[in-house]
Amino acid sequence: MPIHAHLLKGSRRRGGALKLSPDAFCVHCFRNLGAMRSVAQRVKTEAKHICPEKLLSWQPAAPPPYN
């Protein structure tokens, strides 16, 4: 008996892809951006959303060295 067999016994196997949630969230500020109808609309909305946390993530972690 394989070592991981006990993990597979209790797990349910699903016969398809998991459904996406209808709400979009910003990964930087954890804000709800609203319900989306399609994946393309979700991607556009997340790209348009500008928050201070997102702007900070684009900055370098340390200033460049001066020569």
HTML snippet that shows the backbone in 3Dmol.js (N, CA, C, O; Angstrom):
<script src="https://3Dmol.org/build/3Dmol-min.js"></script>
<div id="view" style="width:600px;height:400px;position:relative"></div>
<script>
const pdb = `
ATOM      1  N   MET A   1       0.845  -1.174   0.000  1.00  0.00           N
ATOM      2  CA  MET A   1       0.000   0.000   0.000  1.00  0.00           C
ATOM      3  C   MET A   1       0.894   1.242   0.000  1.00  0.00           C
ATOM      4  O   MET A   1       1.776   1.363   0.850  1.00  0.00           O
ATOM      5  N   PRO A   2       0.676   2.175  -0.953  1.00  0.00           N
ATOM      6  CA  PRO A   2       1.496   3.379  -1.002  1.00  0.00           C
ATOM      7  C   PRO A   2       1.308   4.251   0.243  1.00  0.00           C
ATOM      8  O   PRO A   2       0.298   4.165   0.942  1.00  0.00           O
ATOM      9  N   ILE A   3       2.295   5.075   0.488  1.00  0.00           N
ATOM     10  CA  ILE A   3       2.274   5.932   1.673  1.00  0.00           C
ATOM     11  C   ILE A   3       1.113   6.934   1.615  1.00  0.00           C
ATOM     12  O   ILE A   3       0.502   7.214   2.646  1.00  0.00           O
ATOM     13  N   HIS A   4       0.800   7.472   0.447  1.00  0.00           N
ATOM     14  CA  HIS A   4      -0.214   8.513   0.320  1.00  0.00           C
ATOM     15  C   HIS A   4      -1.620   7.962   0.050  1.00  0.00           C
ATOM     16  O   HIS A   4      -2.529   8.740  -0.238  1.00  0.00           O
ATOM     17  N   ALA A   5      -1.818   6.656   0.134  1.00  0.00           N
ATOM     18  CA  ALA A   5      -3.127   6.070  -0.174  1.00  0.00           C
ATOM     19  C   ALA A   5      -4.197   6.541   0.799  1.00  0.00           C
ATOM     20  O   ALA A   5      -5.355   6.685   0.407  1.00  0.00           O
ATOM     21  N   HIS A   6      -3.844   6.785   2.054  1.00  0.00           N
ATOM     22  CA  HIS A   6      -4.844   7.230   3.019  1.00  0.00           C
ATOM     23  C   HIS A   6      -5.350   8.635   2.698  1.00  0.00           C
ATOM     24  O   HIS A   6      -6.462   8.990   3.088  1.00  0.00           O
ATOM     25  N   LEU A   7      -4.551   9.441   1.991  1.00  0.00           N
ATOM     26  CA  LEU A   7      -4.993  10.779   1.604  1.00  0.00           C
ATOM     27  C   LEU A   7      -6.007  10.718   0.471  1.00  0.00           C
ATOM     28  O   LEU A   7      -6.914  11.547   0.399  1.00  0.00           O
ATOM     29  N   LEU A   8      -5.856   9.738  -0.412  1.00  0.00           N
ATOM     30  CA  LEU A   8      -6.759   9.628  -1.552  1.00  0.00           C
ATOM     31  C   LEU A   8      -8.105   9.023  -1.181  1.00  0.00           C
ATOM     32  O   LEU A   8      -9.095   9.255  -1.874  1.00  0.00           O
ATOM     33  N   LYS A   9      -8.159   8.254  -0.103  1.00  0.00           N
ATOM     34  CA  LYS A   9      -9.408   7.607   0.274  1.00  0.00           C
ATOM     35  C   LYS A   9     -10.489   8.623   0.626  1.00  0.00           C
ATOM     36  O   LYS A   9     -11.642   8.464   0.225  1.00  0.00           O
ATOM     37  N   GLY A  10     -10.128   9.664   1.371  1.00  0.00           N
ATOM     38  CA  GLY A  10     -11.121  10.629   1.816  1.00  0.00           C
ATOM     39  C   GLY A  10     -11.383  11.752   0.833  1.00  0.00           C
ATOM     40  O   GLY A  10     -12.332  12.515   1.010  1.00  0.00           O
ATOM     41  N   SER A  11     -10.571  11.869  -0.190  1.00  0.00           N
ATOM     42  CA  SER A  11     -10.754  12.980  -1.116  1.00  0.00           C
ATOM     43  C   SER A  11     -11.807  12.649  -2.163  1.00  0.00           C
ATOM     44  O   SER A  11     -11.930  11.508  -2.608  1.00  0.00           O
ATOM     45  N   ARG A  12     -12.555  13.663  -2.542  1.00  0.00           N
ATOM     46  CA  ARG A  12     -13.540  13.491  -3.599  1.00  0.00           C
ATOM     47  C   ARG A  12     -12.905  13.913  -4.912  1.00  0.00           C
ATOM     48  O   ARG A  12     -12.222  14.935  -4.980  1.00  0.00           O
ATOM     49  N   ARG A  13     -13.122  13.155  -5.916  1.00  0.00           N
ATOM     50  CA  ARG A  13     -12.586  13.504  -7.229  1.00  0.00           C
ATOM     51  C   ARG A  13     -13.686  14.180  -8.030  1.00  0.00           C
ATOM     52  O   ARG A  13     -14.811  13.689  -8.121  1.00  0.00           O
ATOM     53  N   ARG A  14     -13.335  15.299  -8.597  1.00  0.00           N
ATOM     54  CA  ARG A  14     -14.312  16.048  -9.387  1.00  0.00           C
ATOM     55  C   ARG A  14     -14.057  15.777 -10.858  1.00  0.00           C
ATOM     56  O   ARG A  14     -12.917  15.584 -11.281  1.00  0.00           O
ATOM     57  N   GLY A  15     -15.112  15.765 -11.612  1.00  0.00           N
ATOM     58  CA  GLY A  15     -15.003  15.421 -13.012  1.00  0.00           C
ATOM     59  C   GLY A  15     -14.920  16.609 -13.943  1.00  0.00           C
ATOM     60  O   GLY A  15     -15.400  16.518 -15.072  1.00  0.00           O
ATOM     61  N   GLY A  16     -14.344  17.704 -13.534  1.00  0.00           N
ATOM     62  CA  GLY A  16     -14.229  18.850 -14.429  1.00  0.00           C
ATOM     63  C   GLY A  16     -13.467  19.976 -13.780  1.00  0.00           C
ATOM     64  O   GLY A  16     -12.953  19.847 -12.669  1.00  0.00           O
ATOM     65  N   ALA A  17     -13.403  21.075 -14.486  1.00  0.00           N
ATOM     66  CA  ALA A  17     -12.695  22.242 -13.969  1.00  0.00           C
ATOM     67  C   ALA A  17     -13.543  22.921 -12.902  1.00  0.00           C
ATOM     68  O   ALA A  17     -14.772  22.881 -12.945  1.00  0.00           O
ATOM     69  N   LEU A  18     -12.876  23.533 -11.965  1.00  0.00           N
ATOM     70  CA  LEU A  18     -13.584  24.270 -10.929  1.00  0.00           C
ATOM     71  C   LEU A  18     -14.127  25.571 -11.497  1.00  0.00           C
ATOM     72  O   LEU A  18     -13.518  26.175 -12.380  1.00  0.00           O
ATOM     73  N   LYS A  19     -15.269  25.999 -10.988  1.00  0.00           N
ATOM     74  CA  LYS A  19     -15.876  27.236 -11.456  1.00  0.00           C
ATOM     75  C   LYS A  19     -15.193  28.426 -10.800  1.00  0.00           C
ATOM     76  O   LYS A  19     -14.807  28.370  -9.632  1.00  0.00           O
ATOM     77  N   LEU A  20     -15.051  29.491 -11.556  1.00  0.00           N
ATOM     78  CA  LEU A  20     -14.486  30.719 -11.020  1.00  0.00           C
ATOM     79  C   LEU A  20     -15.560  31.461 -10.248  1.00  0.00           C
ATOM     80  O   LEU A  20     -16.742  31.393 -10.587  1.00  0.00           O
ATOM     81  N   SER A  21     -15.151  32.160  -9.224  1.00  0.00           N
ATOM     82  CA  SER A  21     -16.114  32.946  -8.468  1.00  0.00           C
ATOM     83  C   SER A  21     -16.513  34.167  -9.293  1.00  0.00           C
ATOM     84  O   SER A  21     -15.705  34.669 -10.075  1.00  0.00           O
ATOM     85  N   PRO A  22     -17.732  34.647  -9.135  1.00  0.00           N
ATOM     86  CA  PRO A  22     -18.178  35.784  -9.937  1.00  0.00           C
ATOM     87  C   PRO A  22     -17.582  37.114  -9.493  1.00  0.00           C
ATOM     88  O   PRO A  22     -17.683  38.097 -10.228  1.00  0.00           O
ATOM     89  N   ASP A  23     -16.969  37.176  -8.324  1.00  0.00           N
ATOM     90  CA  ASP A  23     -16.398  38.421  -7.833  1.00  0.00           C
ATOM     91  C   ASP A  23     -14.914  38.483  -8.140  1.00  0.00           C
ATOM     92  O   ASP A  23     -14.210  37.475  -8.085  1.00  0.00           O
ATOM     93  N   ALA A  24     -14.445  39.691  -8.469  1.00  0.00           N
ATOM     94  CA  ALA A  24     -13.020  39.921  -8.697  1.00  0.00           C
ATOM     95  C   ALA A  24     -12.464  40.689  -7.510  1.00  0.00           C
ATOM     96  O   ALA A  24     -13.111  41.598  -6.990  1.00  0.00           O
ATOM     97  N   PHE A  25     -11.270  40.324  -7.085  1.00  0.00           N
ATOM     98  CA  PHE A  25     -10.611  40.972  -5.955  1.00  0.00           C
ATOM     99  C   PHE A  25      -9.241  41.465  -6.379  1.00  0.00           C
ATOM    100  O   PHE A  25      -8.565  40.828  -7.186  1.00  0.00           O
ATOM    101  N   CYS A  26      -8.833  42.606  -5.829  1.00  0.00           N
ATOM    102  CA  CYS A  26      -7.484  43.124  -6.053  1.00  0.00           C
ATOM    103  C   CYS A  26      -6.545  42.348  -5.135  1.00  0.00           C
ATOM    104  O   CYS A  26      -6.799  42.239  -3.935  1.00  0.00           O
ATOM    105  N   VAL A  27      -5.466  41.812  -5.689  1.00  0.00           N
ATOM    106  CA  VAL A  27      -4.536  41.025  -4.883  1.00  0.00           C
ATOM    107  C   VAL A  27      -3.640  41.905  -4.035  1.00  0.00           C
ATOM    108  O   VAL A  27      -2.967  41.407  -3.133  1.00  0.00           O
ATOM    109  N   HIS A  28      -3.615  43.215  -4.305  1.00  0.00           N
ATOM    110  CA  HIS A  28      -2.765  44.130  -3.551  1.00  0.00           C
ATOM    111  C   HIS A  28      -3.488  44.733  -2.353  1.00  0.00           C
ATOM    112  O   HIS A  28      -2.930  44.785  -1.257  1.00  0.00           O
ATOM    113  N   CYS A  29      -4.734  45.194  -2.551  1.00  0.00           N
ATOM    114  CA  CYS A  29      -5.449  45.856  -1.463  1.00  0.00           C
ATOM    115  C   CYS A  29      -6.630  45.029  -0.955  1.00  0.00           C
ATOM    116  O   CYS A  29      -7.321  45.460  -0.033  1.00  0.00           O
ATOM    117  N   PHE A  30      -6.874  43.860  -1.531  1.00  0.00           N
ATOM    118  CA  PHE A  30      -7.948  42.934  -1.126  1.00  0.00           C
ATOM    119  C   PHE A  30      -9.329  43.580  -1.194  1.00  0.00           C
ATOM    120  O   PHE A  30     -10.200  43.291  -0.373  1.00  0.00           O
ATOM    121  N   ARG A  31      -9.520  44.447  -2.170  1.00  0.00           N
ATOM    122  CA  ARG A  31     -10.793  45.118  -2.367  1.00  0.00           C
ATOM    123  C   ARG A  31     -11.637  44.351  -3.361  1.00  0.00           C
ATOM    124  O   ARG A  31     -11.115  43.807  -4.334  1.00  0.00           O
ATOM    125  N   ASN A  32     -12.934  44.303  -3.127  1.00  0.00           N
ATOM    126  CA  ASN A  32     -13.849  43.656  -4.046  1.00  0.00           C
ATOM    127  C   ASN A  32     -14.093  44.594  -5.221  1.00  0.00           C
ATOM    128  O   ASN A  32     -14.511  45.735  -5.028  1.00  0.00           O
ATOM    129  N   LEU A  33     -13.837  44.121  -6.435  1.00  0.00           N
ATOM    130  CA  LEU A  33     -14.001  44.946  -7.621  1.00  0.00           C
ATOM    131  C   LEU A  33     -15.337  44.724  -8.305  1.00  0.00           C
ATOM    132  O   LEU A  33     -15.624  45.373  -9.311  1.00  0.00           O
ATOM    133  N   GLY A  34     -16.158  43.829  -7.787  1.00  0.00           N
ATOM    134  CA  GLY A  34     -17.490  43.607  -8.337  1.00  0.00           C
ATOM    135  C   GLY A  34     -17.632  42.275  -9.041  1.00  0.00           C
ATOM    136  O   GLY A  34     -16.671  41.522  -9.199  1.00  0.00           O
ATOM    137  N   ALA A  35     -18.854  42.006  -9.460  1.00  0.00           N
ATOM    138  CA  ALA A  35     -19.163  40.755 -10.143  1.00  0.00           C
ATOM    139  C   ALA A  35     -18.765  40.845 -11.607  1.00  0.00           C
ATOM    140  O   ALA A  35     -18.972  41.876 -12.247  1.00  0.00           O
ATOM    141  N   MET A  36     -18.197  39.773 -12.137  1.00  0.00           N
ATOM    142  CA  MET A  36     -17.736  39.735 -13.521  1.00  0.00           C
ATOM    143  C   MET A  36     -18.518  38.670 -14.281  1.00  0.00           C
ATOM    144  O   MET A  36     -18.885  37.632 -13.730  1.00  0.00           O
ATOM    145  N   ARG A  37     -18.763  38.948 -15.546  1.00  0.00           N
ATOM    146  CA  ARG A  37     -19.492  37.992 -16.393  1.00  0.00           C
ATOM    147  C   ARG A  37     -18.559  37.029 -17.111  1.00  0.00           C
ATOM    148  O   ARG A  37     -18.938  35.897 -17.410  1.00  0.00           O
ATOM    149  N   SER A  38     -17.331  37.481 -17.390  1.00  0.00           N
ATOM    150  CA  SER A  38     -16.399  36.627 -18.126  1.00  0.00           C
ATOM    151  C   SER A  38     -14.985  36.847 -17.599  1.00  0.00           C
ATOM    152  O   SER A  38     -14.721  37.779 -16.841  1.00  0.00           O
ATOM    153  N   VAL A  39     -14.100  35.979 -18.014  1.00  0.00           N
ATOM    154  CA  VAL A  39     -12.703  36.077 -17.594  1.00  0.00           C
ATOM    155  C   VAL A  39     -12.055  37.305 -18.230  1.00  0.00           C
ATOM    156  O   VAL A  39     -11.228  37.963 -17.599  1.00  0.00           O
ATOM    157  N   ALA A  40     -12.424  37.619 -19.473  1.00  0.00           N
ATOM    158  CA  ALA A  40     -11.860  38.791 -20.139  1.00  0.00           C
ATOM    159  C   ALA A  40     -12.249  40.073 -19.408  1.00  0.00           C
ATOM    160  O   ALA A  40     -11.425  40.974 -19.249  1.00  0.00           O
ATOM    161  N   GLN A  41     -13.487  40.154 -18.970  1.00  0.00           N
ATOM    162  CA  GLN A  41     -13.929  41.323 -18.228  1.00  0.00           C
ATOM    163  C   GLN A  41     -13.201  41.423 -16.891  1.00  0.00           C
ATOM    164  O   GLN A  41     -12.872  42.521 -16.444  1.00  0.00           O
ATOM    165  N   ARG A  42     -12.950  40.290 -16.255  1.00  0.00           N
ATOM    166  CA  ARG A  42     -12.218  40.269 -14.984  1.00  0.00           C
ATOM    167  C   ARG A  42     -10.795  40.787 -15.171  1.00  0.00           C
ATOM    168  O   ARG A  42     -10.309  41.575 -14.361  1.00  0.00           O
ATOM    169  N   VAL A  43     -10.130  40.350 -16.229  1.00  0.00           N
ATOM    170  CA  VAL A  43      -8.749  40.767 -16.489  1.00  0.00           C
ATOM    171  C   VAL A  43      -8.691  42.271 -16.765  1.00  0.00           C
ATOM    172  O   VAL A  43      -7.796  42.954 -16.268  1.00  0.00           O
ATOM    173  N   LYS A  44      -9.637  42.794 -17.552  1.00  0.00           N
ATOM    174  CA  LYS A  44      -9.671  44.230 -17.841  1.00  0.00           C
ATOM    175  C   LYS A  44      -9.883  45.044 -16.573  1.00  0.00           C
ATOM    176  O   LYS A  44      -9.209  46.052 -16.356  1.00  0.00           O
ATOM    177  N   THR A  45     -10.812  44.610 -15.742  1.00  0.00           N
ATOM    178  CA  THR A  45     -11.126  45.343 -14.522  1.00  0.00           C
ATOM    179  C   THR A  45      -9.940  45.337 -13.566  1.00  0.00           C
ATOM    180  O   THR A  45      -9.629  46.367 -12.967  1.00  0.00           O
ATOM    181  N   GLU A  46      -9.276  44.200 -13.415  1.00  0.00           N
ATOM    182  CA  GLU A  46      -8.116  44.131 -12.529  1.00  0.00           C
ATOM    183  C   GLU A  46      -6.964  44.976 -13.062  1.00  0.00           C
ATOM    184  O   GLU A  46      -6.209  45.542 -12.271  1.00  0.00           O
ATOM    185  N   ALA A  47      -6.809  45.076 -14.377  1.00  0.00           N
ATOM    186  CA  ALA A  47      -5.744  45.887 -14.960  1.00  0.00           C
ATOM    187  C   ALA A  47      -6.023  47.381 -14.788  1.00  0.00           C
ATOM    188  O   ALA A  47      -5.095  48.159 -14.566  1.00  0.00           O
ATOM    189  N   LYS A  48      -7.289  47.787 -14.887  1.00  0.00           N
ATOM    190  CA  LYS A  48      -7.653  49.200 -14.743  1.00  0.00           C
ATOM    191  C   LYS A  48      -7.587  49.685 -13.304  1.00  0.00           C
ATOM    192  O   LYS A  48      -7.402  50.878 -13.059  1.00  0.00           O
ATOM    193  N   HIS A  49      -7.735  48.775 -12.350  1.00  0.00           N
ATOM    194  CA  HIS A  49      -7.774  49.156 -10.936  1.00  0.00           C
ATOM    195  C   HIS A  49      -6.385  49.604 -10.484  1.00  0.00           C
ATOM    196  O   HIS A  49      -5.432  48.825 -10.508  1.00  0.00           O
ATOM    197  N   ILE A  50      -6.283  50.865 -10.074  1.00  0.00           N
ATOM    198  CA  ILE A  50      -5.024  51.412  -9.568  1.00  0.00           C
ATOM    199  C   ILE A  50      -5.235  51.779  -8.105  1.00  0.00           C
ATOM    200  O   ILE A  50      -6.124  52.566  -7.780  1.00  0.00           O
ATOM    201  N   CYS A  51      -4.424  51.214  -7.227  1.00  0.00           N
ATOM    202  CA  CYS A  51      -4.501  51.524  -5.798  1.00  0.00           C
ATOM    203  C   CYS A  51      -3.081  51.822  -5.305  1.00  0.00           C
ATOM    204  O   CYS A  51      -2.111  51.448  -5.965  1.00  0.00           O
ATOM    205  N   PRO A  52      -2.948  52.489  -4.158  1.00  0.00           N
ATOM    206  CA  PRO A  52      -1.603  52.813  -3.648  1.00  0.00           C
ATOM    207  C   PRO A  52      -0.727  51.585  -3.433  1.00  0.00           C
ATOM    208  O   PRO A  52       0.484  51.638  -3.647  1.00  0.00           O
ATOM    209  N   GLU A  53      -1.333  50.488  -3.014  1.00  0.00           N
ATOM    210  CA  GLU A  53      -0.558  49.273  -2.784  1.00  0.00           C
ATOM    211  C   GLU A  53       0.015  48.723  -4.093  1.00  0.00           C
ATOM    212  O   GLU A  53       1.135  48.215  -4.124  1.00  0.00           O
ATOM    213  N   LYS A  54      -0.768  48.831  -5.173  1.00  0.00           N
ATOM    214  CA  LYS A  54      -0.296  48.364  -6.473  1.00  0.00           C
ATOM    215  C   LYS A  54       0.848  49.244  -6.969  1.00  0.00           C
ATOM    216  O   LYS A  54       1.822  48.740  -7.529  1.00  0.00           O
ATOM    217  N   LEU A  55       0.736  50.553  -6.767  1.00  0.00           N
ATOM    218  CA  LEU A  55       1.802  51.466  -7.170  1.00  0.00           C
ATOM    219  C   LEU A  55       3.084  51.201  -6.390  1.00  0.00           C
ATOM    220  O   LEU A  55       4.177  51.283  -6.950  1.00  0.00           O
ATOM    221  N   LEU A  56       2.961  50.885  -5.105  1.00  0.00           N
ATOM    222  CA  LEU A  56       4.136  50.562  -4.298  1.00  0.00           C
ATOM    223  C   LEU A  56       4.806  49.274  -4.756  1.00  0.00           C
ATOM    224  O   LEU A  56       6.027  49.141  -4.668  1.00  0.00           O
ATOM    225  N   SER A  57       4.008  48.322  -5.248  1.00  0.00           N
ATOM    226  CA  SER A  57       4.587  47.051  -5.690  1.00  0.00           C
ATOM    227  C   SER A  57       5.417  47.228  -6.956  1.00  0.00           C
ATOM    228  O   SER A  57       6.277  46.396  -7.246  1.00  0.00           O
ATOM    229  N   TRP A  58       5.176  48.300  -7.720  1.00  0.00           N
ATOM    230  CA  TRP A  58       5.953  48.555  -8.930  1.00  0.00           C
ATOM    231  C   TRP A  58       7.287  49.219  -8.636  1.00  0.00           C
ATOM    232  O   TRP A  58       8.171  49.217  -9.493  1.00  0.00           O
ATOM    233  N   GLN A  59       7.458  49.786  -7.448  1.00  0.00           N
ATOM    234  CA  GLN A  59       8.691  50.477  -7.073  1.00  0.00           C
ATOM    235  C   GLN A  59       9.786  49.461  -6.743  1.00  0.00           C
ATOM    236  O   GLN A  59       9.489  48.360  -6.280  1.00  0.00           O
ATOM    237  N   PRO A  60      11.051  49.825  -6.979  1.00  0.00           N
ATOM    238  CA  PRO A  60      12.127  48.904  -6.589  1.00  0.00           C
ATOM    239  C   PRO A  60      12.227  48.813  -5.064  1.00  0.00           C
ATOM    240  O   PRO A  60      11.873  49.750  -4.349  1.00  0.00           O
ATOM    241  N   ALA A  61      12.708  47.686  -4.589  1.00  0.00           N
ATOM    242  CA  ALA A  61      12.791  47.464  -3.127  1.00  0.00           C
ATOM    243  C   ALA A  61      13.853  48.342  -2.501  1.00  0.00           C
ATOM    244  O   ALA A  61      13.718  48.729  -1.341  1.00  0.00           O
ATOM    245  N   ALA A  62      14.901  48.668  -3.228  1.00  0.00           N
ATOM    246  CA  ALA A  62      15.971  49.528  -2.705  1.00  0.00           C
ATOM    247  C   ALA A  62      16.395  50.487  -3.810  1.00  0.00           C
ATOM    248  O   ALA A  62      16.286  50.156  -4.991  1.00  0.00           O
ATOM    249  N   PRO A  63      16.875  51.664  -3.443  1.00  0.00           N
ATOM    250  CA  PRO A  63      17.309  52.608  -4.470  1.00  0.00           C
ATOM    251  C   PRO A  63      18.550  52.090  -5.197  1.00  0.00           C
ATOM    252  O   PRO A  63      19.326  51.324  -4.627  1.00  0.00           O
ATOM    253  N   PRO A  64      18.740  52.501  -6.446  1.00  0.00           N
ATOM    254  CA  PRO A  64      19.928  52.051  -7.171  1.00  0.00           C
ATOM    255  C   PRO A  64      21.199  52.666  -6.563  1.00  0.00           C
ATOM    256  O   PRO A  64      21.158  53.790  -6.063  1.00  0.00           O
ATOM    257  N   PRO A  65      22.302  51.955  -6.602  1.00  0.00           N
ATOM    258  CA  PRO A  65      23.544  52.501  -6.015  1.00  0.00           C
ATOM    259  C   PRO A  65      24.103  53.631  -6.880  1.00  0.00           C
ATOM    260  O   PRO A  65      23.971  53.625  -8.104  1.00  0.00           O
ATOM    261  N   TYR A  66      24.721  54.583  -6.222  1.00  0.00           N
ATOM    262  CA  TYR A  66      25.354  55.694  -6.917  1.00  0.00           C
ATOM    263  C   TYR A  66      26.824  55.378  -7.113  1.00  0.00           C
ATOM    264  O   TYR A  66      27.475  54.858  -6.207  1.00  0.00           O
ATOM    265  N   ASN A  67      27.348  55.685  -8.284  1.00  0.00           N
ATOM    266  CA  ASN A  67      28.758  55.413  -8.574  1.00  0.00           C
ATOM    267  C   ASN A  67      29.595  56.632  -8.324  1.00  0.00           C
ATOM    268  O   ASN A  67      30.811  56.595  -8.513  1.00  0.00           O
TER     269      ASN A  67
END
`;
const viewer = $3Dmol.createViewer("view");
viewer.addModel(pdb, "pdb");
viewer.setStyle({}, {cartoon: {color: "spectrum"}});
viewer.zoomTo();
viewer.render();
</script>
